[in-house]
Amino acid sequence: MKKVIVLIALIVGTTAMAQQRKDGKRNSMKDMTAEQIATLQTKKMTLDLDLTDAQQTQILALNLENAKKRKAKMDERKAMRDSGERPKMTSEEKYAMQAERLDAAIAHKAALKKILNDDQYAKWEKTRKKRGDRDQMKEKRSKRK
């Protein structure tokens, strides 16, 4: 009987934690302005990479530009979804969208390489790779369910 009660408590606790996590990080950024997002990203990078004031200013400008572009794309997709006008994308459109995303990532990486010194850039690459690995694991887990 005790085992059954403990098992039920674990299931309820796990379910509550999973639901709480669902409303976590990703949704909290959705309501922020591009300026707020860029500022937070810059502050996180400052803490991780020990940026100078000049680097902070340059990275803030870069993050702000990227945040505005992402916000505009997100608003565009949301408007299409809300209006019900979400046509099926052709393979050429998917290719163009992916190529555009990769071009933006390459440009961002090149800009950061100009701003950061070698040690900072290496550390940024390492944390970026860790984050990417973690995201891939989450994606694999979600596909299994």
N, C-alpha and C positions, 0 to 999 in steps of 0.2 A: 504494500500500500504506500509506503514511504517513497519507494522508487517511482511509482506512478505520479505522485504529487511533485517530486523533484523534476521529473521529465516534463510535466505540464508547465511548471514554473520556467524551465529552460526554454521551452518552445515559445511561451508568451513573451519572455524577455528578449529572445532573439528576434521575434516578429516586431516588437516595439522598437528595437534598435535599428532594424532594417528600414522601417518606415521613417524613423527619425533621420537616418542618413540620406534617404531619398530626397528630402527637402534641404539638403546641406549646401555645399559650396556652389554648385552650378546655378542654382536658382537665386542665390544671394547676389550674384553678379548681374543677373538679368535686369534688376531694377536700378542699377547704378548708371550714372552718366559716363560718357567716354572719358571725361576728365578724371572722374573718380577712379575708374578702372586703371587708367594710365598712371595715376599717382600711386595707387597701391602696388602695381607691378614694379614701378621704379623703386619704391621703398623696399620691397622684398629683394630686388636685385642689389640694392645698396647694402642691405644686411648680409646677403650671401657673398657678395664680391668685394666689399669695402671700396665702393666707388668714391671718387673725388667729387667735389662740387661741380666742376666742369663736366665730368662724365654724367653726373646725375641730370644736369640740364639737357645734355644731348640725348640721353636715353629717354628722358621724360618726353621730349619732342617726338622721338621715334615711336614710343609707346602710344602717345596721344594720336598720332597719325594712324597707326594700325588699329587702335580702339575705335576711332571714328569710322574707318572702313568696315570693320567687323559689325559695328552697331548698325550701319546703313544696310548692309547685306541682311542682317538679322531682321530688321524692320521690314525690308522688302519681302523676305520669305514669309514673315508673319502676316503681312497684308495679303499675300497670295493665298495663304492657308485659310485666312478668315473669310475671304471673298469666295472661296471654293473654286478659284481659277487656277488650279494646280495641275497643269497638263503634264503628261508623261514626258520625261526628258529623253531625247534621242541619244544615241551613243556619241555622236559628235558634240552635243551640248555637254554631256558628262565629261568627255575628254577635255573640252575647252575649260570647263569649270575646274577640273583637277589640275590642268596645266597652269591656270591662273593662280591657283592656291600655291602650287609649288614654286612658281616664279616669285610670288610675294615672300615665301619662306626663304628663298635664296637671297633676295634683296635684303631682307631683314638680317639674315646671317652675315652678309657682307658689310652692312652698316655697323653691326655690333663689332665685327672684327676690326673696323677702323677706329671705333671708340674705345674698346677695351684693350688692355695690355695682354701679353701672351698668357700670363698666369691666370688672369681673370677670364679670358676667353676659354682656356682649357677647363677651368672650373665650371663655367656656364655650360659648355658642351657636355660635361660629365653629368651635371644635374638635369639637363634636358634629356639626355639618354635615359637616365633613371626614370624620369617622369613618363617618357614614352613607353618604356618597358612596363611600367605599372598600369598605364592606360590600356596597353594591349592585353594584359592579363585580365583586367576588368571586362574588356570587350569579349574575350573568350568565355569568361564565366557567364556573362549575360546571354551569349548565344546558346550555351548549353541548356539554359532554363527554358 
